[in-house]
Amino acid sequence: DQQVKQNSPSLSVQEGRISILNCDYTNSMFDYFLWYKKYPAEGPTFLISISSIKDKNEDGRFTVFLNKSAKHLSLHIVPSQPGDSAVYFCAAKVGGGADGLTFGKGTHLIIQP
Amino acid sequence: DSGVTQTPKHLITATGQRVTLRCSPRSGDLSVYWYQQSLDQGLQFLIQYYNGEERAKGNILERFSAQQFPDLHSELNLSSLELGDSALYFCASSGGPAEGYTFGSGTRLTVV
């Protein structure tokens, strides 16, 4: 039973355009969400997070949107750059809880020149 | 360099064997998490330690065990290895429940 789902295994976007990565979750107890970026042969690196008390968090070119009623979040990257090509993992947890993060399977973003 | 160190980077071993993966957390972080990433799978949470004590368990097999030592480094022990245990094993650390995790670069285990 996958509690965090990333339904697009891969996404191809032209350089300079907007990249939108989607994530759905089923556990209504989740109240803290994170995005991680992973390059080959490296561990995932933290990108941006959002608490369930917010519906938007922005950090430079990266914006995460949270729609609690739909149990959906998305990561927007504007403008997309070649260095953004990586696998992006959506993760969720019960804030303040001891359990580890629950990750999706990842979306491989490819930025085309 | 994320500050989380995992050794070894690569490990090849035979079925039935036992291996130990090592993780040194980022300086000052008390929590250590172990994750497994198999082919076509996301990161599966295995186990968490906090300041030397087991804090949470995920999908960890009984053949696997872990511990965190007084100096806060952690070891993941995998025994009676099977072909299906071949995967990337990541360690992460954090300073608290509200913080994001810092991951190491992983140990690639290949069971032949």
HADDOCK unambig.tbl for C-alpha pairs under 7 A between the chains (distance, minus, plus):
assign (segid A and resid 41 and name CA) (segid B and resid 105 and name CA) 6.84 0.50 0.50
assign (segid A and resid 42 and name CA) (segid B and resid 105 and name CA) 4.58 0.50 0.50
assign (segid A and resid 43 and name CA) (segid B and resid 103 and name CA) 5.43 0.50 0.50
assign (segid A and resid 43 and name CA) (segid B and resid 104 and name CA) 5.33 0.50 0.50
assign (segid A and resid 43 and name CA) (segid B and resid 105 and name CA) 4.07 0.50 0.50
assign (segid A and resid 43 and name CA) (segid B and resid 106 and name CA) 6.06 0.50 0.50
assign (segid A and resid 44 and name CA) (segid B and resid 103 and name CA) 5.96 0.50 0.50
assign (segid A and resid 45 and name CA) (segid B and resid 102 and name CA) 6.65 0.50 0.50
assign (segid A and resid 45 and name CA) (segid B and resid 103 and name CA) 6.62 0.50 0.50
assign (segid A and resid 46 and name CA) (segid B and resid 100 and name CA) 6.56 0.50 0.50
assign (segid A and resid 46 and name CA) (segid B and resid 101 and name CA) 6.93 0.50 0.50
assign (segid A and resid 95 and name CA) (segid B and resid 97 and name CA) 6.88 0.50 0.50
assign (segid A and resid 95 and name CA) (segid B and resid 98 and name CA) 6.43 0.50 0.50
assign (segid A and resid 96 and name CA) (segid B and resid 97 and name CA) 4.90 0.50 0.50
assign (segid A and resid 96 and name CA) (segid B and resid 98 and name CA) 5.94 0.50 0.50
assign (segid A and resid 97 and name CA) (segid B and resid 97 and name CA) 6.50 0.50 0.50
assign (segid A and resid 98 and name CA) (segid B and resid 55 and name CA) 6.43 0.50 0.50
assign (segid A and resid 98 and name CA) (segid B and resid 56 and name CA) 6.22 0.50 0.50
assign (segid A and resid 98 and name CA) (segid B and resid 97 and name CA) 6.79 0.50 0.50
assign (segid A and resid 99 and name CA) (segid B and resid 56 and name CA) 5.42 0.50 0.50
assign (segid A and resid 100 and name CA) (segid B and resid 33 and name CA) 6.99 0.50 0.50
assign (segid A and resid 100 and name CA) (segid B and resid 45 and name CA) 6.17 0.50 0.50
assign (segid A and resid 100 and name CA) (segid B and resid 48 and name CA) 6.81 0.50 0.50
assign (segid A and resid 102 and name CA) (segid B and resid 45 and name CA) 6.93 0.50 0.50
assign (segid A and resid 103 and name CA) (segid B and resid 42 and name CA) 6.16 0.50 0.50
assign (segid A and resid 103 and name CA) (segid B and resid 43 and name CA) 5.69 0.50 0.50
assign (segid A and resid 104 and name CA) (segid B and resid 42 and name CA) 5.49 0.50 0.50
assign (segid A and resid 105 and name CA) (segid B and resid 41 and name CA) 5.48 0.50 0.50
assign (segid A and resid 105 and name CA) (segid B and resid 42 and name CA) 3.62 0.50 0.50
assign (segid A and resid 105 and name CA) (segid B and resid 43 and name CA) 6.94 0.50 0.50
assign (segid A and resid 106 and name CA) (segid B and resid 42 and name CA) 6.36 0.50 0.50
